[in-house]
Amino acid sequence: MGNYITHNQITVGPELPFLEAVIIMWKEGIGNLIVKDGEEPTCLLTERVILEYLVQEREISNKPMRYIATHFISKVSPETSLVDAARIMVSKKARLLVFENEKLVGMVTSADMLRGFIRTDVDPPLDDVTHTVYKISYDDSLLDAIKLMNEKRVGSLIVIKDEKPYGIFTEGDLLAYVLAIEADLGGLVGHYCSHPIVTAEVGIYGNEATNTMIVKKIKKLPLSEEDNIVGIVSASDMIKAFLMQ
């Protein structure tokens, strides 16, 4: 697995204010921020944790990281196989930190794993990992979008305008366009979604879908049929599909 490690991970202390941590994630283009207490990583700030916190607080506060970052982590080594690492990530629903000689040397993300899997001979169908699409109106508020994503436990919503798919609002958009610029949570979600939508046809297989996600630098891939978006897969879903083969 050593070839698929993201090195030079950024770490912060538990007293760093929430908004400063968000700005770091936005500027560095990362979806995970490691929180260390001394030399020991204790937890992660992730896009999902940010979403859950905003639903609870309903405002962009500036509490220290020790009160917010809660995502679980699991430890692996560079010698852990790609398949074993993927199984740990899926079963524990945790991010993987890589340690060598008890020293943190990096992280393995879903995107890292996908880059490894597409180099194999496995090319799985996606039928069993495709999820229901949830939609929201262009004119609904950011807070409405955040609450719906939290309620449905999803990382994205299709934004509808004039009865047609207009864009997609993701946890990444929440980080990049809302928190980093301290937008009003009462603002229209349509103003902050990603547009136009990158889609693939229903029936696409794992390798082509993975390549599309890597090239387009996206974590969610909506699936369309006759110009209608009927499903969606994430990077984590793709890993599950590869493991099922």
The 8 nearest C-alpha neighbors of each residue, nearest first, counted from 0:
[[1, 81, 80, 2, 77, 3, 79, 78],
 [0, 2, 77, 3, 4, 78, 79, 76],
 [3, 1, 0, 4, 115, 77, 5, 111],
 [4, 2, 111, 1, 0, 5, 115, 112],
 [5, 3, 107, 1, 106, 2, 6, 105],
 [4, 6, 106, 105, 107, 3, 7, 8],
 [5, 7, 105, 8, 4, 104, 106, 107],
 [8, 6, 105, 9, 5, 104, 106, 10],
 [7, 9, 6, 105, 10, 106, 5, 33],
 [10, 8, 7, 32, 33, 11, 23, 27],
 [9, 11, 33, 34, 32, 8, 35, 12],
 [12, 10, 34, 35, 33, 13, 15, 9],
 [11, 13, 35, 14, 34, 15, 36, 10],
 [14, 12, 65, 64, 15, 34, 36, 63],
 [15, 13, 63, 12, 64, 16, 65, 11],
 [14, 16, 63, 13, 64, 12, 17, 20],
 [17, 15, 63, 61, 62, 19, 18, 64],
 [18, 16, 61, 20, 19, 62, 63, 64],
 [17, 19, 21, 20, 61, 16, 22, 60],
 [20, 18, 22, 21, 16, 17, 23, 15],
 [19, 21, 23, 17, 18, 22, 24, 16],
 [22, 20, 18, 24, 23, 19, 25, 17],
 [21, 23, 25, 19, 179, 24, 20, 26],
 [24, 22, 20, 26, 21, 25, 27, 19],
 [25, 23, 29, 21, 27, 22, 26, 28],
 [24, 26, 22, 28, 23, 27, 175, 21],
 [27, 25, 23, 28, 24, 22, 29, 175],
 [28, 26, 24, 25, 29, 23, 22, 9],
 [27, 29, 25, 26, 24, 30, 23, 175],
 [30, 28, 24, 27, 31, 25, 32, 26],
 [29, 31, 45, 46, 24, 32, 28, 171],
 [32, 30, 45, 44, 29, 43, 33, 46],
 [31, 33, 44, 43, 10, 34, 9, 45],
 [34, 32, 43, 10, 42, 11, 35, 44],
 [33, 35, 11, 42, 12, 43, 10, 40],
 [36, 34, 40, 39, 12, 41, 37, 11],
 [35, 37, 39, 38, 12, 13, 40, 41],
 [36, 38, 39, 35, 12, 40, 13, 41],
 [39, 37, 36, 35, 40, 102, 103, 41],
 [38, 40, 35, 36, 37, 41, 34, 103],
 [41, 39, 35, 34, 42, 36, 33, 38],
 [40, 42, 35, 34, 39, 36, 43, 33],
 [43, 41, 34, 69, 70, 71, 40, 68],
 [44, 42, 33, 70, 68, 32, 34, 69],
 [43, 45, 68, 32, 31, 48, 70, 33],
 [46, 44, 31, 48, 47, 30, 43, 49],
 [45, 47, 49, 48, 170, 30, 50, 171],
 [48, 46, 50, 49, 45, 51, 170, 154],
 [47, 49, 45, 51, 50, 46, 52, 44],
 [50, 48, 46, 52, 47, 51, 53, 45],
 [49, 51, 47, 53, 48, 52, 46, 54],
 [52, 50, 48, 54, 53, 49, 47, 149],
 [51, 53, 49, 55, 50, 54, 56, 48],
 [54, 52, 57, 56, 50, 55, 51, 58],
 [55, 53, 51, 57, 52, 56, 146, 50],
 [54, 56, 52, 53, 57, 51, 58, 50],
 [55, 57, 53, 58, 54, 52, 59, 60],
 [58, 56, 53, 54, 55, 59, 142, 184],
 [57, 59, 56, 60, 53, 184, 54, 55],
 [60, 58, 61, 53, 57, 178, 181, 18],
 [61, 59, 58, 62, 17, 18, 56, 53],
 [60, 62, 17, 16, 18, 63, 59, 19],
 [61, 63, 16, 17, 60, 64, 66, 67],
 [64, 62, 16, 14, 15, 65, 17, 66],
 [63, 65, 13, 67, 66, 68, 15, 17],
 [64, 66, 13, 63, 67, 68, 14, 34],
 [67, 65, 64, 63, 68, 62, 69, 13],
 [66, 68, 64, 65, 69, 63, 52, 44],
 [69, 67, 44, 43, 64, 42, 65, 70],
 [68, 70, 42, 43, 67, 71, 44, 48],
 [71, 69, 43, 42, 68, 44, 72, 48],
 [72, 70, 93, 42, 69, 94, 43, 73],
 [71, 73, 94, 93, 95, 42, 70, 74],
 [74, 72, 95, 96, 93, 94, 75, 71],
 [73, 75, 96, 95, 97, 98, 72, 76],
 [76, 74, 97, 98, 96, 79, 95, 73],
 [75, 77, 97, 98, 78, 79, 99, 74],
 [78, 76, 1, 0, 79, 97, 99, 75],
 [79, 77, 76, 0, 80, 1, 75, 81],
 [80, 78, 76, 77, 0, 75, 84, 83],
 [81, 79, 83, 0, 82, 84, 78, 77],
 [80, 82, 0, 84, 83, 85, 79, 112],
 [81, 83, 85, 84, 80, 86, 242, 79],
 [84, 82, 86, 80, 85, 81, 87, 79],
 [85, 83, 87, 81, 82, 86, 80, 88],
 [84, 86, 82, 88, 83, 87, 81, 89],
 [87, 85, 83, 89, 84, 88, 90, 82],
 [86, 88, 84, 90, 85, 89, 91, 83],
 [87, 89, 85, 93, 92, 86, 91, 90],
 [90, 88, 92, 86, 87, 91, 85, 239],
 [89, 91, 87, 92, 88, 86, 93, 85],
 [90, 92, 93, 88, 89, 87, 73, 86],
 [93, 91, 89, 88, 90, 94, 87, 71],
 [92, 94, 72, 91, 88, 71, 73, 95],
 [93, 95, 72, 88, 73, 96, 71, 108],
 [96, 94, 73, 107, 74, 106, 72, 93],
 [95, 97, 106, 74, 105, 73, 75, 107],
 [96, 98, 75, 76, 105, 106, 104, 74],
 [99, 97, 103, 102, 76, 101, 104, 75],
 [98, 100, 102, 101, 76, 104, 103, 97],
 [99, 101, 102, 98, 103, 76, 104, 97],
 [102, 100, 99, 98, 103, 104, 97, 76],
 [101, 103, 98, 99, 100, 104, 97, 38],
 [102, 104, 98, 105, 97, 99, 101, 96],
 [105, 103, 98, 97, 102, 6, 99, 7],
 [106, 104, 6, 97, 5, 8, 103, 96],
 [105, 107, 96, 5, 97, 4, 95, 108],
 [106, 108, 4, 95, 111, 5, 96, 3],
 [107, 109, 111, 110, 106, 112, 94, 95],
 [108, 110, 112, 111, 234, 235, 113, 107],
 [109, 111, 113, 108, 112, 114, 234, 213],
 [112, 110, 108, 114, 3, 109, 113, 107],
 [113, 111, 115, 109, 114, 110, 116, 108],
 [112, 114, 116, 110, 115, 111, 117, 109],
 [115, 113, 111, 112, 116, 117, 110, 118],
 [114, 116, 112, 113, 118, 117, 111, 3],
 [115, 117, 113, 118, 119, 114, 112, 241],
 [118, 116, 119, 206, 115, 114, 113, 209],
 [117, 119, 116, 115, 120, 114, 121, 113],
 [120, 118, 117, 121, 116, 115, 122, 206],
 [119, 121, 122, 118, 117, 116, 206, 123],
 [120, 122, 119, 123, 241, 244, 117, 116],
 [123, 121, 205, 206, 204, 120, 124, 241],
 [124, 122, 205, 204, 241, 240, 121, 125],
 [125, 123, 204, 126, 205, 122, 203, 240],
 [124, 126, 128, 127, 129, 204, 240, 123],
 [125, 127, 129, 128, 124, 202, 201, 240],
 [126, 128, 125, 129, 240, 124, 130, 236],
 [129, 127, 125, 236, 126, 130, 240, 232],
 [130, 128, 232, 126, 231, 127, 230, 125],
 [131, 129, 231, 230, 232, 128, 132, 127],
 [130, 132, 230, 133, 231, 129, 229, 232],
 [131, 133, 230, 231, 130, 229, 134, 156],
 [134, 132, 156, 157, 131, 135, 155, 151],
 [133, 135, 157, 156, 158, 132, 159, 136],
 [136, 134, 158, 159, 157, 156, 137, 139],
 [135, 137, 159, 138, 139, 158, 160, 134],
 [136, 138, 189, 160, 159, 158, 139, 188],
 [139, 137, 187, 136, 189, 140, 188, 160],
 [140, 138, 136, 187, 137, 188, 143, 141],
 [141, 139, 187, 143, 185, 188, 186, 142],
 [140, 142, 188, 144, 184, 143, 186, 185],
 [141, 143, 145, 184, 140, 144, 146, 185],
 [144, 142, 140, 146, 141, 145, 147, 139],
 [145, 143, 141, 147, 142, 146, 148, 140],
 [144, 146, 142, 148, 147, 143, 141, 149],
 [145, 147, 149, 143, 144, 148, 54, 150],
 [148, 146, 150, 144, 149, 145, 151, 143],
 [149, 147, 153, 145, 151, 146, 150, 152],
 [148, 150, 152, 146, 147, 151, 145, 51],
 [151, 149, 147, 148, 152, 146, 153, 145],
 [150, 152, 148, 153, 149, 147, 133, 146],
 [153, 151, 149, 150, 148, 154, 147, 47],
 [154, 152, 148, 151, 155, 149, 156, 150],
 [153, 155, 170, 169, 148, 152, 156, 47],
 [154, 156, 169, 168, 153, 170, 167, 148],
 [157, 155, 168, 134, 133, 167, 158, 135],
 [156, 158, 167, 134, 166, 135, 133, 159],
 [157, 159, 166, 135, 167, 137, 165, 136],
 [160, 158, 164, 136, 163, 165, 137, 162],
 [161, 159, 162, 137, 163, 165, 164, 136],
 [160, 162, 163, 159, 164, 165, 137, 136],
 [163, 161, 160, 159, 164, 136, 165, 158],
 [164, 162, 159, 160, 161, 165, 158, 227],
 [165, 163, 159, 158, 166, 160, 157, 162],
 [166, 164, 159, 158, 160, 163, 195, 194],
 [167, 165, 194, 158, 196, 193, 195, 192],
 [166, 168, 157, 193, 158, 192, 156, 196],
 [167, 169, 192, 156, 155, 172, 193, 157],
 [170, 168, 155, 172, 171, 154, 167, 173],
 [169, 171, 173, 172, 154, 46, 174, 155],
 [170, 172, 174, 169, 173, 175, 46, 30],
 [173, 171, 175, 169, 174, 170, 176, 168],
 [174, 172, 170, 177, 171, 175, 176, 178],
 [173, 175, 171, 178, 172, 177, 176, 179],
 [176, 174, 172, 25, 179, 173, 177, 171],
 [175, 177, 172, 173, 174, 191, 179, 178],
 [176, 178, 182, 173, 181, 180, 179, 174],
 [177, 179, 181, 174, 180, 176, 182, 173],
 [178, 180, 22, 181, 175, 177, 174, 176],
 [179, 181, 178, 182, 177, 176, 175, 22],
 [182, 180, 178, 179, 177, 183, 59, 176],
 [183, 181, 177, 180, 184, 178, 186, 176],
 [182, 184, 185, 186, 181, 177, 141, 58],
 [185, 183, 141, 142, 186, 182, 140, 58],
 [184, 186, 140, 183, 141, 142, 187, 143],
 [185, 187, 140, 184, 183, 141, 188, 182],
 [188, 186, 140, 138, 189, 139, 190, 141],
 [187, 189, 141, 140, 190, 191, 137, 139],
 [190, 188, 137, 187, 191, 192, 138, 158],
 [189, 191, 188, 187, 192, 186, 137, 138],
 [190, 192, 188, 189, 176, 193, 172, 177],
 [193, 191, 168, 167, 189, 166, 190, 188],
 [192, 194, 167, 166, 168, 195, 191, 196],
 [195, 193, 166, 196, 192, 165, 167, 197],
 [194, 196, 166, 193, 165, 197, 167, 164],
 [195, 197, 166, 194, 198, 167, 193, 165],
 [196, 198, 195, 220, 221, 199, 215, 194],
 [199, 197, 221, 222, 220, 196, 223, 200],
 [200, 198, 222, 223, 221, 201, 203, 220],
 [199, 201, 223, 222, 203, 224, 202, 198],
 [200, 202, 222, 203, 223, 224, 199, 230],
 [201, 203, 200, 204, 124, 125, 126, 222],
 [202, 204, 201, 200, 208, 207, 205, 199],
 [205, 203, 124, 123, 206, 207, 125, 208],
 [204, 206, 123, 208, 122, 207, 209, 124],
 [205, 207, 209, 208, 122, 117, 204, 210],
 [206, 208, 210, 209, 205, 204, 211, 203],
 [209, 207, 211, 205, 206, 210, 204, 212],
 [208, 210, 206, 212, 211, 207, 205, 213],
 [209, 211, 213, 207, 212, 208, 214, 206],
 [212, 210, 208, 214, 209, 213, 215, 207],
 [211, 213, 217, 209, 215, 210, 216, 214],
 [212, 214, 216, 210, 211, 215, 209, 217],
 [215, 213, 211, 216, 212, 210, 217, 209],
 [216, 214, 212, 217, 213, 211, 197, 210],
 [217, 215, 213, 214, 212, 218, 211, 110],
 [216, 218, 212, 215, 219, 213, 220, 214],
 [219, 217, 234, 233, 212, 220, 216, 110],
 [220, 218, 233, 217, 232, 221, 234, 231],
 [219, 221, 232, 231, 198, 233, 222, 218],
 [222, 220, 231, 198, 230, 232, 228, 199],
 [223, 221, 199, 230, 201, 200, 231, 198],
 [224, 222, 228, 200, 227, 229, 201, 226],
 [223, 225, 227, 226, 201, 200, 228, 229],
 [224, 226, 227, 223, 228, 200, 201, 229],
 [225, 227, 224, 223, 228, 200, 229, 164],
 [228, 226, 223, 224, 225, 229, 164, 222],
 [227, 229, 223, 222, 230, 224, 221, 226],
 [228, 230, 223, 222, 227, 132, 224, 231],
 [231, 229, 222, 132, 131, 130, 221, 129],
 [230, 232, 221, 130, 222, 220, 129, 132],
 [233, 231, 129, 220, 236, 219, 130, 221],
 [232, 234, 219, 236, 235, 218, 220, 237],
 [233, 235, 237, 236, 218, 109, 238, 110],
 [236, 234, 238, 233, 237, 109, 239, 89],
 [237, 235, 233, 239, 238, 234, 128, 232],
 [236, 238, 240, 234, 235, 239, 233, 241],
 [237, 239, 235, 241, 240, 236, 242, 234],
 [240, 238, 242, 236, 237, 241, 243, 235],
 [241, 239, 237, 243, 238, 242, 123, 125],
 [240, 242, 238, 243, 239, 244, 123, 237],
 [241, 243, 239, 240, 244, 238, 82, 86],
 [244, 242, 240, 241, 239, 123, 238, 127],
 [243, 242, 241, 123, 240, 121, 122, 239]]
